[in-house]
Amino acid sequence: MRRLPAPSRSVPVPSPVPAPAPEGQRLLGVVTMVGSGLSNQTGAAIGSLAFPVIGPVGVVAVRQYVAAAVLLAVGRPRLRSFTWREWWPVLGLAVVFGTMNMCLYTAIDRIGLGLAVTLEFVGPLAIALASVRRRTDVCCAVLAAAGVVTLMRPSPSTDYVGMDFGLLGAASWAAYILLNRTVGSRIPGAQGAGAAAGVSALMFLPVGIVVLLTRPPTLASLGYAVTAGVLSSAVPYLADLVTLRRVPAQVFGLFMSVNPVLAAVIGLVGLGQRLGWTECASIAAIVTANTLSMATRRG
């Protein structure tokens, strides 16, 4: 869990209040967005330190448990009152929630934090570009596509499996956004998000047991995985509660463009994952596409 993305986000975000906020409140919102982005990407980097012991699957399982604990406490879903019309998007969201994080962490393990987050970011960017019909958005779509094609260009060191996981994560994030909208329109507050996180955690219980038996975790690896869950799920979700009440949704969407850059920087500083000029140019193209699309959008 954003997120609980973007990201990537691993948790849903609440609807913003339409009334404009004072300048001081907006400044606080921007500062909170910066902290949320840094927390999210730092959590992913710390989680990757547990890969040698429990693998990406183990880290994702622990992260799902942490996300469920946070969202169930915040949302307090009344499960018995849910109808089938409410349950089916919740179940879909639970599946997508786990798939999104699994793909992201597997991609991080194979191609590094910066490239994995960049490819996953294509998901929400595609949703944003598909919702409008402007020449600017067509140009942005072409620019983003060029960035993806450049990232996946054939070379001796290209890890196509890792790239494919990144793109599958992007598709999962796009589905996550659409399902989250449906859940939000049918279930009040964060009840739907809490229910989906709880179901996703239950789905990962067998995974956690298998990992525990086949790859016994060390205290350090568990600490890394729990920290990833807190920084990449709990902190971003709580930060978004503050942010979306102080800044317009357009500004929030615009700031999401920074996440691939933050991931690349944290990957370099924290994990020593260096990117070539071609990879940097591809990240810049995808980030620029989203920035232009959001900055030129009205309303």
Secondary structure, 3 states (H helix, E strand, C coil): CCCECCCCCECCCCCCCCCCCCHHHHHHHHHHHHHHHHHHHHHHHHHHCCHHHHHHHHHHHHHHHHHHHHHHHHHCCCHHHCCHHHHHHHHHHHHHHHHHHHHHHHHHHHHCHHHHHHHHHHHHHHHHHHCCCCHHHHHHHHHHHHHHHHHCCCCCCCCHHHHHHHHHHHHHHHHHHHHHHHHHHHCCCCHHHHHHHHHHHHHCHHHHHHHHHHCCCCHHHHHHHHHHHHHHHHHHHHHHHHHCCCCCHHHHHHHCCHHHHHHHHHHHHHHCCCCCHHHHHHHHHHHHHHHHHHHCCCC
